[in-house]
Amino acid sequence: MSQNSPEIPNIGTRAHMVNGAIADFLANHPALELGGEKGFCVERRQHMEVFALHKIPQSKVNPIGEVEFTAIRGPHGTIPFRVLYPRSGEGRRQKGDAGALVYFHGGGYSVGTVDEFENGLRLVAEESGCQVYAVDYRLAPEFRYPTQLDEYSSVIDWLQTEGFRSRGVNPDRIAGGGDGAGGNMTAAVCLRRLDEGKKPLAAQILLYPETRLPFETPAAKENNSGYYLQCNGIFSFGSHYLPRPNAAIFTNGFDPLRDVGIEYAKKLRDAGVKVSWHHYDDLISGWLQMTAWSYAARDATKKVGKEVRRLLYGED
């Protein structure tokens, strides 16, 4: 069950049982966890084995108009990324009025590649009619804070001042987004740009964001382990990494990050930010990567696309 309410509670709800398709997925991939005891090198390999685009059955790969592989020069070296051009946004692209979402994936700052997130982001692109710029940023612990934020801001700067011209993007319709650790970085880069006096983003899209360590929240106690994201691992991830735009925030019932995401949504709203909060009480962290296995994950991902379209185009 999903919930989209104008009222944001202090803590989120959890369904009696996790979504059936997600439960089957977890049972079929018992070794797959994020923040467990195996170490990030093992987890990187395991995630590639499950979520890499070429590992997904072709019938489950979401269609997309075009994918561009490109890169820019950043403060720490080359920053590679993929641009997903949706067929649904071609008209706006031709007019130079396309929206764009710069996306930093989750994975505790230490795990993940764009290839593992492309399938879900294709759905976001087509549903929103906006281009998605999925960035393969440098991972911790090899590269520590503030490397990732530097790269995030560099991609935004490039797109706002240069990249928009050849890609038909309206520089006033550029949003930032991310899931988990990527949601944390999105929130941080919005504040950083405000502090630096740079042009702000048009919107922020935060999927189950890691906005602080969640150990004392009910969500952390209920969902400490067994639902993919391991609560104890969030601490080690954090040690690896060390006027605001309107926001859409997504949280999940079976997720140790549930209550801190809700807490952040409340803080933004209390600060005068327009916030759209969406809660899925039977889903877990990471559903953006699970659209090939779960209709509920697919529906939630399509809702992300609808929110991007609403925030950047003003269309419901």
Secondary structure, 3 states (H helix, E strand, C coil): CEEECCCCCCCCCCCCCCCHHHHHHHHHCCCCCECCCCCHHHHHHHHHHHHCHHHCCHHHCCCCCEEEEEEEEECCEEEEEEEEECHHHHHHHHHCCEEEEEEECCCCCCCCCHHHCHHHHHHHHHHHCCEEEEECCCCCCCCCCCHHHHHHHHHHHHHHHHHHHHHCEEEEEEEEEEECHHHHHHHHHHHHHHHHCCCCCCEEEEECCCCCCCCCCHHHHHCCCCCCECHHHHHHHHHHHCCCCEEEEEEEEECCCHHHHHHHHHHHHHCCCCEEEEEEEEEECCHHHCCCCCHHHHHHHHHHHHHHHHHHHCCC
